[in-house]
Amino acid sequence: MNARSLRNKMSELVTTVEALVPDVIGVTESWGTDDMVDAEFMIPGYNMFRADRGGGHRGGGVLLLVNSAFNAVEVKLNNEFTD
């Protein structure tokens, strides 16, 4: 899903998730910022992994939601790639 500002489309995403019950949900262009709390993007029954675009740039950001039935863990890579 390319959200282009997920904050404004959460109800649509939740409705879709309730209908399809996917194992993994990938969202690009989440447009998350430091002033948005994780709770705004969480969906019950899913673990969320979030990476907002840094550097004061508008837009960007990704979100991955994984069904909590899986033991998903975040792996941080040591690199200089910020986007």
Biopython code that builds the backbone (N, CA, C, O; Angstrom):
import numpy as np
from Bio.PDB.StructureBuilder import StructureBuilder

atoms = [
    (1, "MET", "N", (0.851, -1.181, 0.000)),
    (1, "MET", "CA", (0.000, 0.000, 0.000)),
    (1, "MET", "C", (0.889, 1.233, 0.000)),
    (1, "MET", "O", (1.791, 1.338, 0.831)),
    (2, "ASN", "N", (0.659, 2.146, -0.891)),
    (2, "ASN", "CA", (1.315, 3.446, -0.878)),
    (2, "ASN", "C", (0.321, 4.401, -0.242)),
    (2, "ASN", "O", (-0.674, 4.780, -0.860)),
    (3, "ALA", "N", (0.596, 4.785, 0.990)),
    (3, "ALA", "CA", (-0.390, 5.535, 1.764)),
    (3, "ALA", "C", (-0.417, 7.024, 1.462)),
    (3, "ALA", "O", (-1.485, 7.637, 1.485)),
    (4, "ARG", "N", (0.721, 7.608, 1.182)),
    (4, "ARG", "CA", (0.847, 9.050, 1.047)),
    (4, "ARG", "C", (0.068, 9.756, 2.158)),
    (4, "ARG", "O", (-0.935, 10.432, 1.930)),
    (5, "SER", "N", (0.574, 9.564, 3.345)),
    (5, "SER", "CA", (0.025, 10.109, 4.592)),
    (5, "SER", "C", (-0.955, 9.133, 5.228)),
    (5, "SER", "O", (-2.171, 9.294, 5.129)),
    (6, "LEU", "N", (-0.405, 8.130, 5.876)),
    (6, "LEU", "CA", (-1.201, 7.066, 6.484)),
    (6, "LEU", "C", (-2.108, 7.577, 7.590)),
    (6, "LEU", "O", (-3.186, 7.025, 7.811)),
    (7, "ARG", "N", (-1.696, 8.603, 8.273)),
    (7, "ARG", "CA", (-2.510, 9.144, 9.378)),
    (7, "ARG", "C", (-3.939, 9.421, 8.915)),
    (7, "ARG", "O", (-4.889, 9.224, 9.673)),
    (8, "ASN", "N", (-4.086, 9.871, 7.688)),
    (8, "ASN", "CA", (-5.406, 10.207, 7.146)),
    (8, "ASN", "C", (-6.154, 9.006, 6.578)),
    (8, "ASN", "O", (-7.314, 9.123, 6.182)),
    (9, "LYS", "N", (-5.492, 7.852, 6.539)),
    (9, "LYS", "CA", (-6.105, 6.689, 5.891)),
    (9, "LYS", "C", (-6.162, 5.460, 6.793)),
    (9, "LYS", "O", (-6.373, 4.348, 6.308)),
    (10, "MET", "N", (-5.978, 5.647, 8.095)),
    (10, "MET", "CA", (-5.958, 4.501, 9.005)),
    (10, "MET", "C", (-7.276, 3.736, 9.022)),
    (10, "MET", "O", (-7.267, 2.507, 9.086)),
    (11, "SER", "N", (-8.402, 4.429, 8.966)),
    (11, "SER", "CA", (-9.687, 3.711, 9.006)),
    (11, "SER", "C", (-9.836, 2.814, 7.778)),
    (11, "SER", "O", (-10.360, 1.706, 7.889)),
    (12, "GLU", "N", (-9.390, 3.269, 6.626)),
    (12, "GLU", "CA", (-9.433, 2.463, 5.404)),
    (12, "GLU", "C", (-8.521, 1.245, 5.540)),
    (12, "GLU", "O", (-8.895, 0.139, 5.149)),
    (13, "LEU", "N", (-7.321, 1.449, 6.095)),
    (13, "LEU", "CA", (-6.389, 0.345, 6.272)),
    (13, "LEU", "C", (-6.948, -0.688, 7.256)),
    (13, "LEU", "O", (-6.886, -1.888, 6.992)),
    (14, "VAL", "N", (-7.484, -0.237, 8.371)),
    (14, "VAL", "CA", (-8.040, -1.152, 9.371)),
    (14, "VAL", "C", (-9.194, -1.964, 8.776)),
    (14, "VAL", "O", (-9.292, -3.165, 9.028)),
    (15, "THR", "N", (-10.053, -1.339, 8.003)),
    (15, "THR", "CA", (-11.165, -2.044, 7.359)),
    (15, "THR", "C", (-10.646, -3.118, 6.415)),
    (15, "THR", "O", (-11.172, -4.231, 6.389)),
    (16, "THR", "N", (-9.627, -2.797, 5.647)),
    (16, "THR", "CA", (-9.028, -3.756, 4.717)),
    (16, "THR", "C", (-8.396, -4.913, 5.473)),
    (16, "THR", "O", (-8.554, -6.072, 5.091)),
    (17, "VAL", "N", (-7.678, -4.597, 6.547)),
    (17, "VAL", "CA", (-7.027, -5.642, 7.351)),
    (17, "VAL", "C", (-8.070, -6.564, 7.983)),
    (17, "VAL", "O", (-7.887, -7.781, 7.999)),
    (18, "GLU", "N", (-9.145, -6.006, 8.494)),
    (18, "GLU", "CA", (-10.208, -6.825, 9.097)),
    (18, "GLU", "C", (-10.846, -7.760, 8.071)),
    (18, "GLU", "O", (-11.241, -8.875, 8.411)),
    (19, "ALA", "N", (-10.948, -7.317, 6.828)),
    (19, "ALA", "CA", (-11.559, -8.133, 5.776)),
    (19, "ALA", "C", (-10.617, -9.226, 5.272)),
    (19, "ALA", "O", (-11.050, -10.348, 5.007)),
    (20, "LEU", "N", (-9.326, -8.899, 5.141)),
    (20, "LEU", "CA", (-8.377, -9.829, 4.528)),
    (20, "LEU", "C", (-7.537, -10.631, 5.517)),
    (20, "LEU", "O", (-7.065, -11.719, 5.188)),
    (21, "VAL", "N", (-7.350, -10.106, 6.716)),
    (21, "VAL", "CA", (-6.509, -10.705, 7.758)),
    (21, "VAL", "C", (-5.154, -11.166, 7.185)),
    (21, "VAL", "O", (-4.834, -12.354, 7.236)),
    (22, "PRO", "N", (-4.378, -10.248, 6.653)),
    (22, "PRO", "CA", (-3.073, -10.622, 6.082)),
    (22, "PRO", "C", (-2.053, -10.947, 7.174)),
    (22, "PRO", "O", (-2.201, -10.518, 8.318)),
    (23, "ASP", "N", (-1.021, -11.707, 6.813)),
    (23, "ASP", "CA", (0.060, -12.002, 7.747)),
    (23, "ASP", "C", (1.012, -10.814, 7.864)),
    (23, "ASP", "O", (1.506, -10.507, 8.949)),
    (24, "VAL", "N", (1.262, -10.151, 6.736)),
    (24, "VAL", "CA", (2.207, -9.033, 6.701)),
    (24, "VAL", "C", (1.597, -7.884, 5.910)),
    (24, "VAL", "O", (0.989, -8.084, 4.859)),
    (25, "ILE", "N", (1.772, -6.673, 6.439)),
    (25, "ILE", "CA", (1.278, -5.465, 5.770)),
    (25, "ILE", "C", (2.459, -4.528, 5.593)),
    (25, "ILE", "O", (3.111, -4.158, 6.570)),
    (26, "GLY", "N", (2.739, -4.144, 4.368)),
    (26, "GLY", "CA", (3.813, -3.196, 4.080)),
    (26, "GLY", "C", (3.220, -1.890, 3.593)),
    (26, "GLY", "O", (2.364, -1.877, 2.708)),
    (27, "VAL", "N", (3.679, -0.786, 4.175)),
    (27, "VAL", "CA", (3.164, 0.533, 3.809)),
    (27, "VAL", "C", (4.340, 1.431, 3.442)),
    (27, "VAL", "O", (5.288, 1.563, 4.216)),
    (28, "THR", "N", (4.279, 2.044, 2.272)),
    (28, "THR", "CA", (5.273, 3.047, 1.894)),
    (28, "THR", "C", (4.619, 4.421, 1.947)),
    (28, "THR", "O", (3.395, 4.546, 1.923)),
    (29, "GLU", "N", (5.446, 5.432, 2.018)),
    (29, "GLU", "CA", (4.965, 6.816, 2.091)),
    (29, "GLU", "C", (4.016, 7.010, 3.276)),
    (29, "GLU", "O", (2.941, 7.593, 3.134)),
    (30, "SER", "N", (4.425, 6.518, 4.436)),
    (30, "SER", "CA", (3.596, 6.666, 5.634)),
    (30, "SER", "C", (3.559, 8.110, 6.129)),
    (30, "SER", "O", (2.623, 8.508, 6.822)),
    (31, "TRP", "N", (4.548, 8.869, 5.783)),
    (31, "TRP", "CA", (4.654, 10.284, 6.170)),
    (31, "TRP", "C", (4.643, 10.473, 7.685)),
    (31, "TRP", "O", (4.141, 11.480, 8.184)),
    (32, "GLY", "N", (5.186, 9.520, 8.404)),
    (32, "GLY", "CA", (5.287, 9.651, 9.849)),
    (32, "GLY", "C", (6.308, 10.712, 10.230)),
    (32, "GLY", "O", (7.290, 10.921, 9.517)),
    (33, "THR", "N", (6.080, 11.372, 11.338)),
    (33, "THR", "CA", (7.004, 12.384, 11.850)),
    (33, "THR", "C", (7.228, 12.151, 13.338)),
    (33, "THR", "O", (6.530, 11.350, 13.961)),
    (34, "ASP", "N", (8.196, 12.849, 13.900)),
    (34, "ASP", "CA", (8.530, 12.687, 15.314)),
    (34, "ASP", "C", (7.367, 13.010, 16.245)),
    (34, "ASP", "O", (7.304, 12.491, 17.360)),
    (35, "ASP", "N", (6.450, 13.860, 15.803)),
    (35, "ASP", "CA", (5.330, 14.231, 16.683)),
    (35, "ASP", "C", (4.168, 13.235, 16.621)),
    (35, "ASP", "O", (3.168, 13.418, 17.314)),
    (36, "MET", "N", (4.285, 12.195, 15.811)),
    (36, "MET", "CA", (3.249, 11.159, 15.723)),
    (36, "MET", "C", (3.669, 9.970, 16.580)),
    (36, "MET", "O", (4.778, 9.456, 16.442)),
    (37, "VAL", "N", (2.786, 9.545, 17.455)),
    (37, "VAL", "CA", (3.100, 8.405, 18.318)),
    (37, "VAL", "C", (2.772, 7.098, 17.606)),
    (37, "VAL", "O", (1.926, 7.057, 16.713)),
    (38, "ASP", "N", (3.455, 6.030, 18.014)),
    (38, "ASP", "CA", (3.235, 4.721, 17.397)),
    (38, "ASP", "C", (1.777, 4.292, 17.434)),
    (38, "ASP", "O", (1.288, 3.655, 16.501)),
    (39, "ALA", "N", (1.083, 4.643, 18.514)),
    (39, "ALA", "CA", (-0.309, 4.228, 18.682)),
    (39, "ALA", "C", (-1.203, 4.678, 17.522)),
    (39, "ALA", "O", (-2.230, 4.054, 17.255)),
    (40, "GLU", "N", (-0.821, 5.754, 16.834)),
    (40, "GLU", "CA", (-1.631, 6.239, 15.707)),
    (40, "GLU", "C", (-1.622, 5.262, 14.537)),
    (40, "GLU", "O", (-2.532, 5.278, 13.707)),
    (41, "PHE", "N", (-0.598, 4.413, 14.467)),
    (41, "PHE", "CA", (-0.444, 3.504, 13.336)),
    (41, "PHE", "C", (-0.636, 2.033, 13.701)),
    (41, "PHE", "O", (-0.613, 1.174, 12.819)),
    (42, "MET", "N", (-0.823, 1.733, 14.975)),
    (42, "MET", "CA", (-0.945, 0.336, 15.400)),
    (42, "MET", "C", (-2.307, -0.248, 15.046)),
    (42, "MET", "O", (-3.324, 0.445, 15.031)),
    (43, "ILE", "N", (-2.287, -1.542, 14.763)),
    (43, "ILE", "CA", (-3.510, -2.288, 14.495)),
    (43, "ILE", "C", (-3.501, -3.478, 15.448)),
    (43, "ILE", "O", (-2.521, -4.222, 15.483)),
    (44, "PRO", "N", (-4.565, -3.674, 16.219)),
    (44, "PRO", "CA", (-4.607, -4.791, 17.163)),
    (44, "PRO", "C", (-4.320, -6.127, 16.469)),
    (44, "PRO", "O", (-4.836, -6.405, 15.386)),
    (45, "GLY", "N", (-3.488, -6.942, 17.117)),
    (45, "GLY", "CA", (-3.136, -8.247, 16.560)),
    (45, "GLY", "C", (-1.912, -8.220, 15.677)),
    (45, "GLY", "O", (-1.539, -9.243, 15.103)),
    (46, "TYR", "N", (-1.268, -7.048, 15.557)),
    (46, "TYR", "CA", (-0.091, -6.902, 14.707)),
    (46, "TYR", "C", (1.033, -6.208, 15.475)),
    (46, "TYR", "O", (0.792, -5.310, 16.282)),
    (47, "ASN", "N", (2.261, -6.641, 15.208)),
    (47, "ASN", "CA", (3.444, -5.960, 15.722)),
    (47, "ASN", "C", (3.895, -4.984, 14.648)),
    (47, "ASN", "O", (3.936, -5.321, 13.465)),
    (48, "MET", "N", (4.233, -3.777, 15.069)),
    (48, "MET", "CA", (4.567, -2.730, 14.113)),
    (48, "MET", "C", (6.060, -2.409, 14.131)),
    (48, "MET", "O", (6.688, -2.326, 15.186)),
    (49, "PHE", "N", (6.597, -2.234, 12.944)),
    (49, "PHE", "CA", (7.967, -1.785, 12.761)),
    (49, "PHE", "C", (7.890, -0.527, 11.900)),
    (49, "PHE", "O", (7.329, -0.550, 10.804)),
    (50, "ARG", "N", (8.448, 0.554, 12.394)),
    (50, "ARG", "CA", (8.257, 1.863, 11.764)),
    (50, "ARG", "C", (9.594, 2.544, 11.520)),
    (50, "ARG", "O", (10.483, 2.519, 12.372)),
    (51, "ALA", "N", (9.727, 3.151, 10.349)),
    (51, "ALA", "CA", (10.914, 3.947, 10.034)),
    (51, "ALA", "C", (10.459, 5.196, 9.296)),
    (51, "ALA", "O", (10.085, 5.136, 8.125)),
    (52, "ASP", "N", (10.494, 6.332, 9.992)),
    (52, "ASP", "CA", (10.123, 7.598, 9.382)),
    (52, "ASP", "C", (11.314, 8.172, 8.628)),
    (52, "ASP", "O", (12.464, 7.845, 8.923)),
    (53, "ARG", "N", (11.037, 9.009, 7.677)),
    (53, "ARG", "CA", (12.099, 9.683, 6.936)),
    (53, "ARG", "C", (12.674, 10.779, 7.824)),
    (53, "ARG", "O", (11.931, 11.590, 8.377)),
    (54, "GLY", "N", (13.959, 10.803, 7.956)),
    (54, "GLY", "CA", (14.614, 11.791, 8.812)),
    (54, "GLY", "C", (15.110, 12.993, 8.039)),
    (54, "GLY", "O", (14.798, 13.173, 6.862)),
    (55, "GLY", "N", (15.873, 13.794, 8.712)),
    (55, "GLY", "CA", (16.523, 14.924, 8.061)),
    (55, "GLY", "C", (15.617, 16.091, 7.759)),
    (55, "GLY", "O", (15.979, 16.954, 6.959)),
    (56, "GLY", "N", (14.446, 16.147, 8.374)),
    (56, "GLY", "CA", (13.550, 17.275, 8.147)),
    (56, "GLY", "C", (12.846, 17.262, 6.806)),
    (56, "GLY", "O", (12.231, 18.255, 6.417)),
    (57, "HIS", "N", (12.929, 16.140, 6.091)),
    (57, "HIS", "CA", (12.259, 16.031, 4.789)),
    (57, "HIS", "C", (10.803, 15.641, 4.977)),
    (57, "HIS", "O", (10.473, 14.863, 5.872)),
    (58, "ARG", "N", (9.954, 16.168, 4.153)),
    (58, "ARG", "CA", (8.534, 15.830, 4.185)),
    (58, "ARG", "C", (8.305, 14.561, 3.372)),
    (58, "ARG", "O", (8.972, 14.330, 2.364)),
    (59, "GLY", "N", (7.361, 13.746, 3.816)),
    (59, "GLY", "CA", (7.018, 12.540, 3.075)),
    (59, "GLY", "C", (7.891, 11.365, 3.478)),
    (59, "GLY", "O", (8.554, 11.386, 4.515)),
    (60, "GLY", "N", (7.877, 10.342, 2.639)),
    (60, "GLY", "CA", (8.680, 9.158, 2.887)),
    (60, "GLY", "C", (8.168, 8.343, 4.056)),
    (60, "GLY", "O", (7.038, 8.518, 4.512)),
    (61, "GLY", "N", (9.001, 7.472, 4.520)),
    (61, "GLY", "CA", (8.682, 6.617, 5.656)),
    (61, "GLY", "C", (8.034, 5.318, 5.250)),
    (61, "GLY", "O", (7.296, 5.240, 4.267)),
    (62, "VAL", "N", (8.332, 4.290, 6.040)),
    (62, "VAL", "CA", (7.756, 2.972, 5.798)),
    (62, "VAL", "C", (7.249, 2.388, 7.097)),
    (62, "VAL", "O", (7.666, 2.780, 8.187)),
    (63, "LEU", "N", (6.352, 1.454, 6.957)),
    (63, "LEU", "CA", (5.742, 0.796, 8.105)),
    (63, "LEU", "C", (5.547, -0.664, 7.736)),
    (63, "LEU", "O", (5.104, -0.978, 6.631)),
    (64, "LEU", "N", (5.875, -1.549, 8.653)),
    (64, "LEU", "CA", (5.641, -2.967, 8.445)),
    (64, "LEU", "C", (4.854, -3.477, 9.641)),
    (64, "LEU", "O", (5.269, -3.302, 10.787)),
    (65, "LEU", "N", (3.740, -4.095, 9.377)),
    (65, "LEU", "CA", (2.914, -4.696, 10.428)),
    (65, "LEU", "C", (2.906, -6.203, 10.188)),
    (65, "LEU", "O", (2.596, -6.671, 9.093)),
    (66, "VAL", "N", (3.253, -6.950, 11.232)),
    (66, "VAL", "CA", (3.351, -8.406, 11.122)),
    (66, "VAL", "C", (2.394, -9.030, 12.127)),
    (66, "VAL", "O", (2.382, -8.661, 13.301)),
    (67, "ASN", "N", (1.602, -9.969, 11.659)),
    (67, "ASN", "CA", (0.650, -10.643, 12.529)),
    (67, "ASN", "C", (1.365, -11.145, 13.776)),
    (67, "ASN", "O", (2.430, -11.755, 13.683)),
    (68, "SER", "N", (0.772, -10.885, 14.959)),
    (68, "SER", "CA", (1.430, -11.251, 16.212)),
    (68, "SER", "C", (1.564, -12.755, 16.414)),
    (68, "SER", "O", (2.244, -13.187, 17.344)),
    (69, "ALA", "N", (0.935, -13.557, 15.570)),
    (69, "ALA", "CA", (1.128, -15.007, 15.644)),
    (69, "ALA", "C", (2.569, -15.385, 15.294)),
    (69, "ALA", "O", (3.042, -16.461, 15.662)),
    (70, "PHE", "N", (3.253, -14.505, 14.591)),
    (70, "PHE", "CA", (4.656, -14.723, 14.230)),
    (70, "PHE", "C", (5.546, -14.042, 15.268)),
    (70, "PHE", "O", (5.141, -13.054, 15.880)),
    (71, "ASN", "N", (6.714, -14.548, 15.461)),
    (71, "ASN", "CA", (7.675, -13.945, 16.387)),
    (71, "ASN", "C", (8.630, -13.045, 15.613)),
    (71, "ASN", "O", (9.828, -13.319, 15.547)),
    (72, "ALA", "N", (8.112, -11.993, 15.039)),
    (72, "ALA", "CA", (8.923, -11.085, 14.230)),
    (72, "ALA", "C", (9.811, -10.234, 15.133)),
    (72, "ALA", "O", (9.390, -9.800, 16.205)),
    (73, "VAL", "N", (11.029, -10.007, 14.691)),
    (73, "VAL", "CA", (11.967, -9.146, 15.409)),
    (73, "VAL", "C", (12.591, -8.171, 14.417)),
    (73, "VAL", "O", (12.751, -8.483, 13.237)),
    (74, "GLU", "N", (12.934, -7.007, 14.907)),
    (74, "GLU", "CA", (13.573, -5.998, 14.064)),
    (74, "GLU", "C", (15.078, -6.201, 14.070)),
    (74, "GLU", "O", (15.681, -6.422, 15.120)),
    (75, "VAL", "N", (15.676, -6.124, 12.898)),
    (75, "VAL", "CA", (17.122, -6.220, 12.761)),
    (75, "VAL", "C", (17.615, -4.874, 12.265)),
    (75, "VAL", "O", (17.206, -4.412, 11.200)),
    (76, "LYS", "N", (18.483, -4.252, 13.025)),
    (76, "LYS", "CA", (19.050, -2.957, 12.629)),
    (76, "LYS", "C", (20.400, -3.202, 11.981)),
    (76, "LYS", "O", (21.277, -3.832, 12.571)),
    (77, "LEU", "N", (20.561, -2.703, 10.770)),
    (77, "LEU", "CA", (21.825, -2.827, 10.060)),
    (77, "LEU", "C", (22.692, -1.611, 10.340)),
    (77, "LEU", "O", (22.187, -0.493, 10.448)),
    (78, "ASN", "N", (23.954, -1.821, 10.454)),
    (78, "ASN", "CA", (24.902, -0.742, 10.711)),
    (78, "ASN", "C", (25.379, -0.180, 9.366)),
    (78, "ASN", "O", (26.357, -0.658, 8.792)),
    (79, "ASN", "N", (24.664, 0.849, 8.874)),
    (79, "ASN", "CA", (25.057, 1.483, 7.625)),
    (79, "ASN", "C", (24.711, 2.962, 7.661)),
    (79, "ASN", "O", (24.102, 3.439, 8.619)),
    (80, "GLU", "N", (25.094, 3.683, 6.629)),
    (80, "GLU", "CA", (24.858, 5.116, 6.583)),
    (80, "GLU", "C", (23.685, 5.483, 5.697)),
    (80, "GLU", "O", (23.427, 6.669, 5.491)),
    (81, "PHE", "N", (22.977, 4.522, 5.174)),
    (81, "PHE", "CA", (21.838, 4.777, 4.309)),
    (81, "PHE", "C", (20.663, 5.234, 5.166)),
    (81, "PHE", "O", (20.193, 4.485, 6.023)),
    (82, "THR", "N", (20.191, 6.446, 4.945)),
    (82, "THR", "CA", (19.138, 6.989, 5.804)),
    (82, "THR", "C", (17.750, 6.898, 5.211)),
    (82, "THR", "O", (16.775, 6.911, 5.962)),
    (83, "ASP", "N", (17.612, 6.808, 3.906)),
    (83, "ASP", "CA", (16.283, 6.739, 3.301)),
    (83, "ASP", "C", (15.877, 5.305, 3.137)),
    (83, "ASP", "O", (14.785, 5.025, 2.643)),
]
sb = StructureBuilder()
sb.init_structure("model")
sb.init_model(0)
sb.init_chain("A")
sb.init_seg("    ")
for serial, (resi, resn, name, xyz) in enumerate(atoms, 1):
    if name == "N":
        sb.init_residue(resn, " ", resi, " ")
    sb.init_atom(name, np.array(xyz, "f"), 0.0, 1.0, " ", f" {name:<3s}", serial, name[0])
structure = sb.get_structure()
